[in-house]
Each structure stands twice: as structure tokens, then as C-alpha cells.
């Protein structure tokens, strides 16, 4: 899995996608698709993220924390705690469901993202405006 979280919300909200590989060729198109222009990204020092602004145009600034040395960079204060927290929430939901089959994993992630971004309390009420917008432009 690959995930990107926005720290503009508390708890952080994210985008999650099942990927076969975590290499640059796989991850950069995802970042280009989901990040807003001039985004600041904080990450660990995974090799695929090196020189990120050159490979993902929406990234203006890339700050790195090297977990082998620190979990919070003592100079810049950069950390990845929000990402770790988001993964923890996802793992908890998987555990509560007693697992998720591999072929259901992306659907599970999609539902999780929908609930995070649209409000998990009343999914039905939150989908009605989306349906009405769709059918307003596409009459049956």
C-alpha cells in the first residue's frame, strides 16, 4: 500500500492505494495525480522519494527525516507521525473486521477515504449530493 496524508485536518486525512511496487515509477504518477500544486511533502528517506520535486511537479518542497537517526529531525522538526497515525487507524479498522481479503483491500481503502473526507457518521446523507450532482448533468 501507498498513502499520502494531509495534515490540514485532525486527524490527518489521506489517500491510500494498493500498489504492486513502491518504486519511483509506480509512486510518482500517483503523487502527480493526488497532490495539489506547490505542496510541501514530509517523508522518510525511502529511495523512491529522493529528489522528489524533480520527479513530481506538484511538490515544491520536500523535507526528509532519516528514521535510522531520529523519528523527529532535531534541526528541522520534520517527522512522519501523522502518516504513522493514519496507518495505525487503518490497521485498527482491519483488525476490527478480523482482516480484509487482498482483492477487497482497495474497496476497503476507498470506503475508509470516503468516510474520512465526507463524514463517516452518515454515509447515505453524504452521498445524496454527489448523486444529485451526477444526475443533474447526466439525465436518465
C-alpha positions in Angstrom: 0.0 0.0 0.0 1.0 3.6 -0.6 -0.5 6.6 1.2 -0.4 10.3 1.3 -1.9 12.3 4.1 -3.0 15.9 4.5 -2.1 17.4 7.9 -4.6 20.3 7.3 -7.1 18.2 9.3 -7.0 16.5 12.6 -6.8 13.6 12.5 -4.9 13.7 9.2 -6.9 12.6 6.2 -5.4 10.6 3.4 -5.3 9.0 0.0 -4.4 5.3 0.0 -3.8 3.0 -2.9 -2.8 -0.6 -3.3 0.4 -0.8 -5.3 2.4 -3.8 -6.6 5.7 -1.9 -6.1 6.9 1.0 -4.1 9.4 2.2 -6.7 9.7 5.7 -8.2 8.0 4.6 -11.5 4.9 3.5 -9.5 4.7 6.2 -6.9 5.4 9.4 -8.9 2.3 9.2 -11.1 0.2 8.7 -8.0 1.7 11.8 -6.4 1.2 13.8 -9.6 -2.5 12.8 -9.6 -3.3 13.4 -6.0 -1.2 16.4 -4.8 -2.1 20.0 -5.2 0.4 22.3 -6.8 3.1 23.8 -4.6 2.7 21.0 -2.0 5.2 20.6 0.8 5.9 16.9 1.4 7.5 15.3 4.5 8.7 11.7 4.2 11.2 9.2 5.4 14.4 8.6 3.3 12.9 5.8 1.2 15.0 5.8 -2.1 12.0 6.3 -4.4 11.4 9.7 -2.7 14.9 11.1 -3.5 14.8 14.4 -5.3 11.0 14.4 -5.2 10.4 17.9 -6.6 12.2 17.0 -9.8 10.1 13.9 -10.3 6.7 15.0 -9.0 5.9 18.6 -10.3 3.2 19.4 -7.6 5.9 19.0 -4.9 7.5 22.4 -4.2 9.4 21.4 -1.0 10.5 18.0 0.2 11.7 17.6 3.8 13.1 14.3 4.9 13.5 12.6 8.3 16.0 9.7 8.5 14.4 7.2 10.8 17.7 5.4 11.4 18.9 8.5 13.1 15.7 10.1 14.6 12.0 10.0 14.4 11.9 13.8 14.5 14.7 15.7 12.8 16.3 17.7 15.6 17.2 20.6 13.2 14.1 21.0 11.1 11.4 19.3 13.3 10.3 17.2 10.3 8.5 14.0 11.3 6.1 11.5 9.8 3.9 11.0 12.9 0.7 11.9 11.0 1.3 9.2 8.5 2.1 6.7 11.2 -1.1 7.7 13.0 -3.1 7.2 9.7 -1.6 3.8 9.2 -2.5 2.9 12.8 -6.1 3.9 12.3 -6.3 1.8 9.1 -4.7 -1.2 10.8 -7.2 -0.9 13.7 -10.1 -1.0 11.3 -8.7 -4.1 9.6 -8.2 -5.7 12.9 -11.8 -4.9 14.0 -13.0 -6.6 10.8 -10.8 -9.6 11.5 -8.9 -8.9 8.3 -9.6 -7.8 4.8 -9.1 -10.1 1.8 -6.5 -8.9 -0.7 -9.0 -8.5 -3.5 -11.2 -6.4 -1.2 -8.4 -4.2 0.1 -8.8 -1.3 -2.4 -12.5 -1.2 -1.8 -11.9 -1.1 1.9 -9.4 1.8 1.5 -11.9 3.6 -0.8 -14.6 3.3 1.9 -12.2 4.5 4.6 -11.2 7.5 2.5 -14.9 8.3 1.7 -15.7 8.2 5.4 -12.7 10.4 6.4 -13.3 13.0 3.7 -17.1 13.0 3.6 -18.0 12.2 7.2 -18.3 8.7 8.4 -21.4 9.2 10.6 -24.0 9.2 7.8 -22.6 7.9 4.5 -26.1 7.8 3.0 -26.8 11.5 3.6 -23.3 12.4 2.3 -23.7 10.5 -0.9 -27.0 12.2 -1.9 -25.4 15.5 -3.0 -22.9 13.6 -5.1 -25.7 11.5 -6.8 -27.8 14.6 -7.4 -24.8 16.5 -9.0 -24.1 13.5 -11.2 -27.7 13.1 -12.4 -28.2 16.9 -12.8 -25.5 16.8 -15.6 -26.5 13.3 -16.9 -30.2 13.0 -17.2 -31.6 9.4 -17.3 
